[in-house]
Amino acid sequence: MFVKTAVGAAGQKSRAWLLLKLSRPHFLVPGALLYTMGAIVAQLRWSACPLDRMIFGYSIFFFAHLSVSFSNDYHDRESDRIAGRTFFSGGSGVLLEHRDLEKAALRIAQALLLFSFVAALLFTITYGFSYAFLAFALAGGFLGWFYSAPPLKLSYRGLGEVATALAAGLIMPGMGYFVVSGQLDTWFAVLSIPLIFYGLYFILTVEIPDFEADRAAKKMNIVTRIGVKKASFVSMTASISGTGMLVALHLLGFAGGAFDLSKLAIISLLPFATAAASLVGSMTGNLSAVRQTAMNMFGLVGFLSASVLVLYFELVMG
């Protein structure tokens, strides 16, 4: 009896570990940084926000974002069979080795999305927000779901980059901004444009190692249509555009003294530098797709982390 109990407990621990691996928690980091960035910007422009409201708001985003990991692994499991896996691409690999977890992955993805929607409704009622907030949260959740799920399967129909750029540039930081300010205004929509460029930079970065597998799976994304070298050039162009927009907004006095955009523009040279180095490595053949992805992700996460720190210091020092 004791042996059976021990074996059962070990099996449960193994299953829990596999589900944790399936969740790919490292992908939550950029999302958390973008949410925090939006929340801090809103406080710099408007006023302070209670911590409990910020955490409650993040839970809405967290559930939806975590759902995407399970959903993508489930709906992309066939194409992932021929893809090489890296830290940032090719899926978690869990469902390829443990097909018995496929149904669990789908159910968890659905449950997390439902939790997000319920949390959004409760948040709207609790804090007296307009139903525009609820609609915004629902739109973000559905955009993440239909990235790979039928019937839309955006990533298979040439719309994956658009969906990801909007999610990373507008919806993720927009959730933080909306939670704090109670609105999503034109001012923030303009400020999100540089981040939309970095969203494009991100999705191209994680698509490059999956080039062969995505082409075999007939995914109509930028990399499968124009190839790795040209996609690397587009990625670098996106990073240049992000920096250029930040500089332009600073020169136009767009922040209105709420915070210093020039600091973010300077920090944005980091993803530009890594994108340029990746492009050179791709053109010369001296840099593998895996290292190219790692380098670009370092540049992106470094930019987001440093930007959040700079904005936070401006908030506490102001």
N, C-alpha and C positions, 0 to 999 in steps of 0.2 A: 504493500500500500504506500509506504513511504517512498519507494523507488518510483512508482507511477506518479506520485505527487510531484517529486523532484523533476522528473522528465517533463511533466506538464508545465511546471513553472518555467523551466528552461525554454520550452517551446513558446510560451507566451512572451518571454523576454526577447527571443529571437524575432518573433513576429513584430513586436513593438519596435525593435531596432530597424527592421526592414521598412516599416511604415515611416519611421523618422528619416531614413535615408531617402525614401520616396518623396518626402516633403521638400527636399533640397533647401534646407533652411538658409543657406548662404545667399539665396536669391532674395530673401526678405530684407537683406541689409540695404541695397540701393533704394528699395521702396520706402523703408523706414526713414532713410536720409531725405528723400524727396518730400515725404509727408512733413517731417520736421522743418525742412526748409520753408515750405509753404506756411506752416504755423508760425514760425519766427517772423517771416516777412509780414504777415498779417498783424502781429503784435507791434512790430516796428512802425507800421503805417497807421494802425488803429489804436488798440489798447490791449492791456494784459488780459489773459484768459485763464480761468480756473484750471488747475492741473487735472481735476477729475473729468472735466469736459474734454480736454485734449486726449486723455487716455481712452475715454468712452468713444470718442470719434475715431481714434486709431484702431480700436477693436473692430469697427465696421470695415475699415480698409484691410486690416490684418486677416480677417476671415476670408475675404474675397481674394486677396493676394495669395494666401496659402492654398486656396481652392484651385488656383491656376496650376500649381505644381502637380497636383494629383490628376487634374483634368487633362493636362497636356501629356503626361506620361501614359495615361490610359488611351487617349485618342491617337497618339503618335506611336503607339507600341509597335505597329507593323513596320513603319519606316525606320524606327530606332533599331530594328533587328540588323540592319545593314549599315548602321552608322557607328563610327568610332566614338567612344564616350570620352569626354573631358570633364573637368570640374564645372564648366559653364555650358556645355552643349552635349547633344546626343542622348538626353534623358538620364534618368537615374540608373537604368539597367535592371531595376528590381523586378519589374513585370516580365522581363525577358527570361529571367531565371526562376521566377516564382509565379507562374500563370494562375495559381490558385488565389492570388491576391488581386486579380484583375477586378472582380466584382467589388471587393472591399475598397479599392482605389476609387472606383466610380461613385460608390455610395458616400465615401468620405468627401469627395469633391462636391457632390450635390448638397450634403449636409452643411458643409462650411459655407457654401453660397447662400443657403437658406438662413444660417446663423447671421450672416452679414446683412441680409435683407431685414430680418427681424430686429437686429440691433439698430439699423438705420431708422426703422419705424419708431422704435422706442426712444431713440435719440431725438428725433423730430418732435415727438410728443412731449418728452421731458423738458426740453429747452425751448419749446415754442417756436421752432424754426419753421420756415415756409416749406411747403411740399416740393419746392424746387430742389431743396437739399436731398430729399428722399429720391426724387427723380434722378439727380446727379449720381447718387450712390448706386442706384439700380443700373443706370447706364454703364457705370464703371464695371460693375459685376458681370453684366451680360457681355460687355466687350471682352473681358478676360475669358469668359466661358466659351464664347463662339470663336475665339482665336483658333482653336483646333477642333472644336466640337461641331457636329452636323446640326442643322442643315447648312449653316453659313460657312464653316471651315475657312475662316478668313486667310489663314496662313497658306492654304492650298490654292487660293483664288487671286493671288497677287495683291492682297490687302493686308497682309501680315505686318508689313513695315508701317503702313499708315496707322493701323490699330495700336501697335506698340509705341510709336512716336507720340500719339495722342495720349495714350495711357501714362507714359513716363513723363511727358512734358506738361500735360494739362490736368489729367485726372488725379494722379498721385499727389503732386504738390497742391493741386486744387482742393483736395479733401482737407488737407491741413489748413489752408487759407480759409475755406468755407466754415470749418468747425470753429475757428477763432473769430472771424469777422462776421459770420452770419450771412455772408453774401459772396457771390462770385461775379466780380465786376469786370468791366472792359479793361481797366488798368491792369488787373492780374492776367487777363487773357493775352494782353500784349507782352507782359513780362514773361509769360510762359513760352513765347516763341523760341528763345535760345534753348530752353530745356527740351522743346520738341525736336530741335536739331540733334541734341544729345541722345534723345530717345531713338532717333534713326541711327546714330552712331552705335548705340548699344545693340540694336537688333541685328545690324550688319555684322557686328563683331561676333555674336554667337551663332550666326548663320554660316559663317565662312568655314568652320571645321566640318559642318554637315553638308557641304556642297554636293558631294557624290551621292550621299544617301537621299538628300532632298530631290535631286534630279531624278534618281531612280523611282522615288515615290511620287514623281510628277507634281512636286510643290512648285507653284509659280511665284517664287520670290525673286528679289533683285539679283541675288548671287547666282541662282540657277540660270537666270536669263542672260546675264552679262559676264559671268565668270568672276573668279576670285580677285584677279588683279584690278579689273575695272571697279569691282565692288569696294576694294580697298581705297581706291581713289575717291569714290563717292563718300566713303566713311570719313576720309580726311577732309573732304569738302564740307561735310556736315559739321565737323569740329571747327573749321575755319569760320563757317557761317555763325555758329554759336558764339564764338569770340567776337566776331564782327558786330553781331546784334547787341551784345553786352556793351561794347565800346560805344556804339551808336546811341544806345539808350542813356549811357552815362553822359555823353556830350550833349544830349538833348535835355539833360536834367530831369529825366523821367522819374527817378526815385523821389524827387522833391525834398531832399534832405533827410528822408526817413532812414536811409542807409547808403553806404558808399558802393556804387556799382563798379567803380574802377578796380576795387579789390577783387571782385568776382571775375572781372575781365582778365586780370593778371593771373589768377589761379587757373583760369580756363586754358592757359597756355600749356598746362600739363597734358590734357587729353589731345591737344593739337600736336604736341611733341611726340607722344606715343603713336598717334595715328600716322604721322609723317615717317617715323622710324619703321612702323609696320609696312607702310607702302613701299619704302625702299627695300626692306627685307623681302617682300613679296615679289617685287620686280626683279630682284637679283637672284632669287631662289635661296637666299641664305637664312630665311626665317620660315619655320614650319607654321602651318595654320594654327596648331595648338599654342605655340609660343606667341604668335600674333594675337590670338584671342586673349591670352593671359596678360600681355602687355597693354592692350587696349582697355581691358577691364581694370587694370591697375590705374591707368590714367583717369578713367571715368569715376571709379570709387574714390580715388584720391581727390579729384575735383569736388565731388559732392561732400566728402567728409570735411575738407578744408573750408568749403563755402559755408557749411553749417556752423563750424567753429567760429569763423569770422563774423557771421551774422549773430551768433549767440553772444559773442563778446560785445558787439555793438549794442545788443539789447540790454545786457547787464551793466554796461558802462554808461549807457545813455540815460 
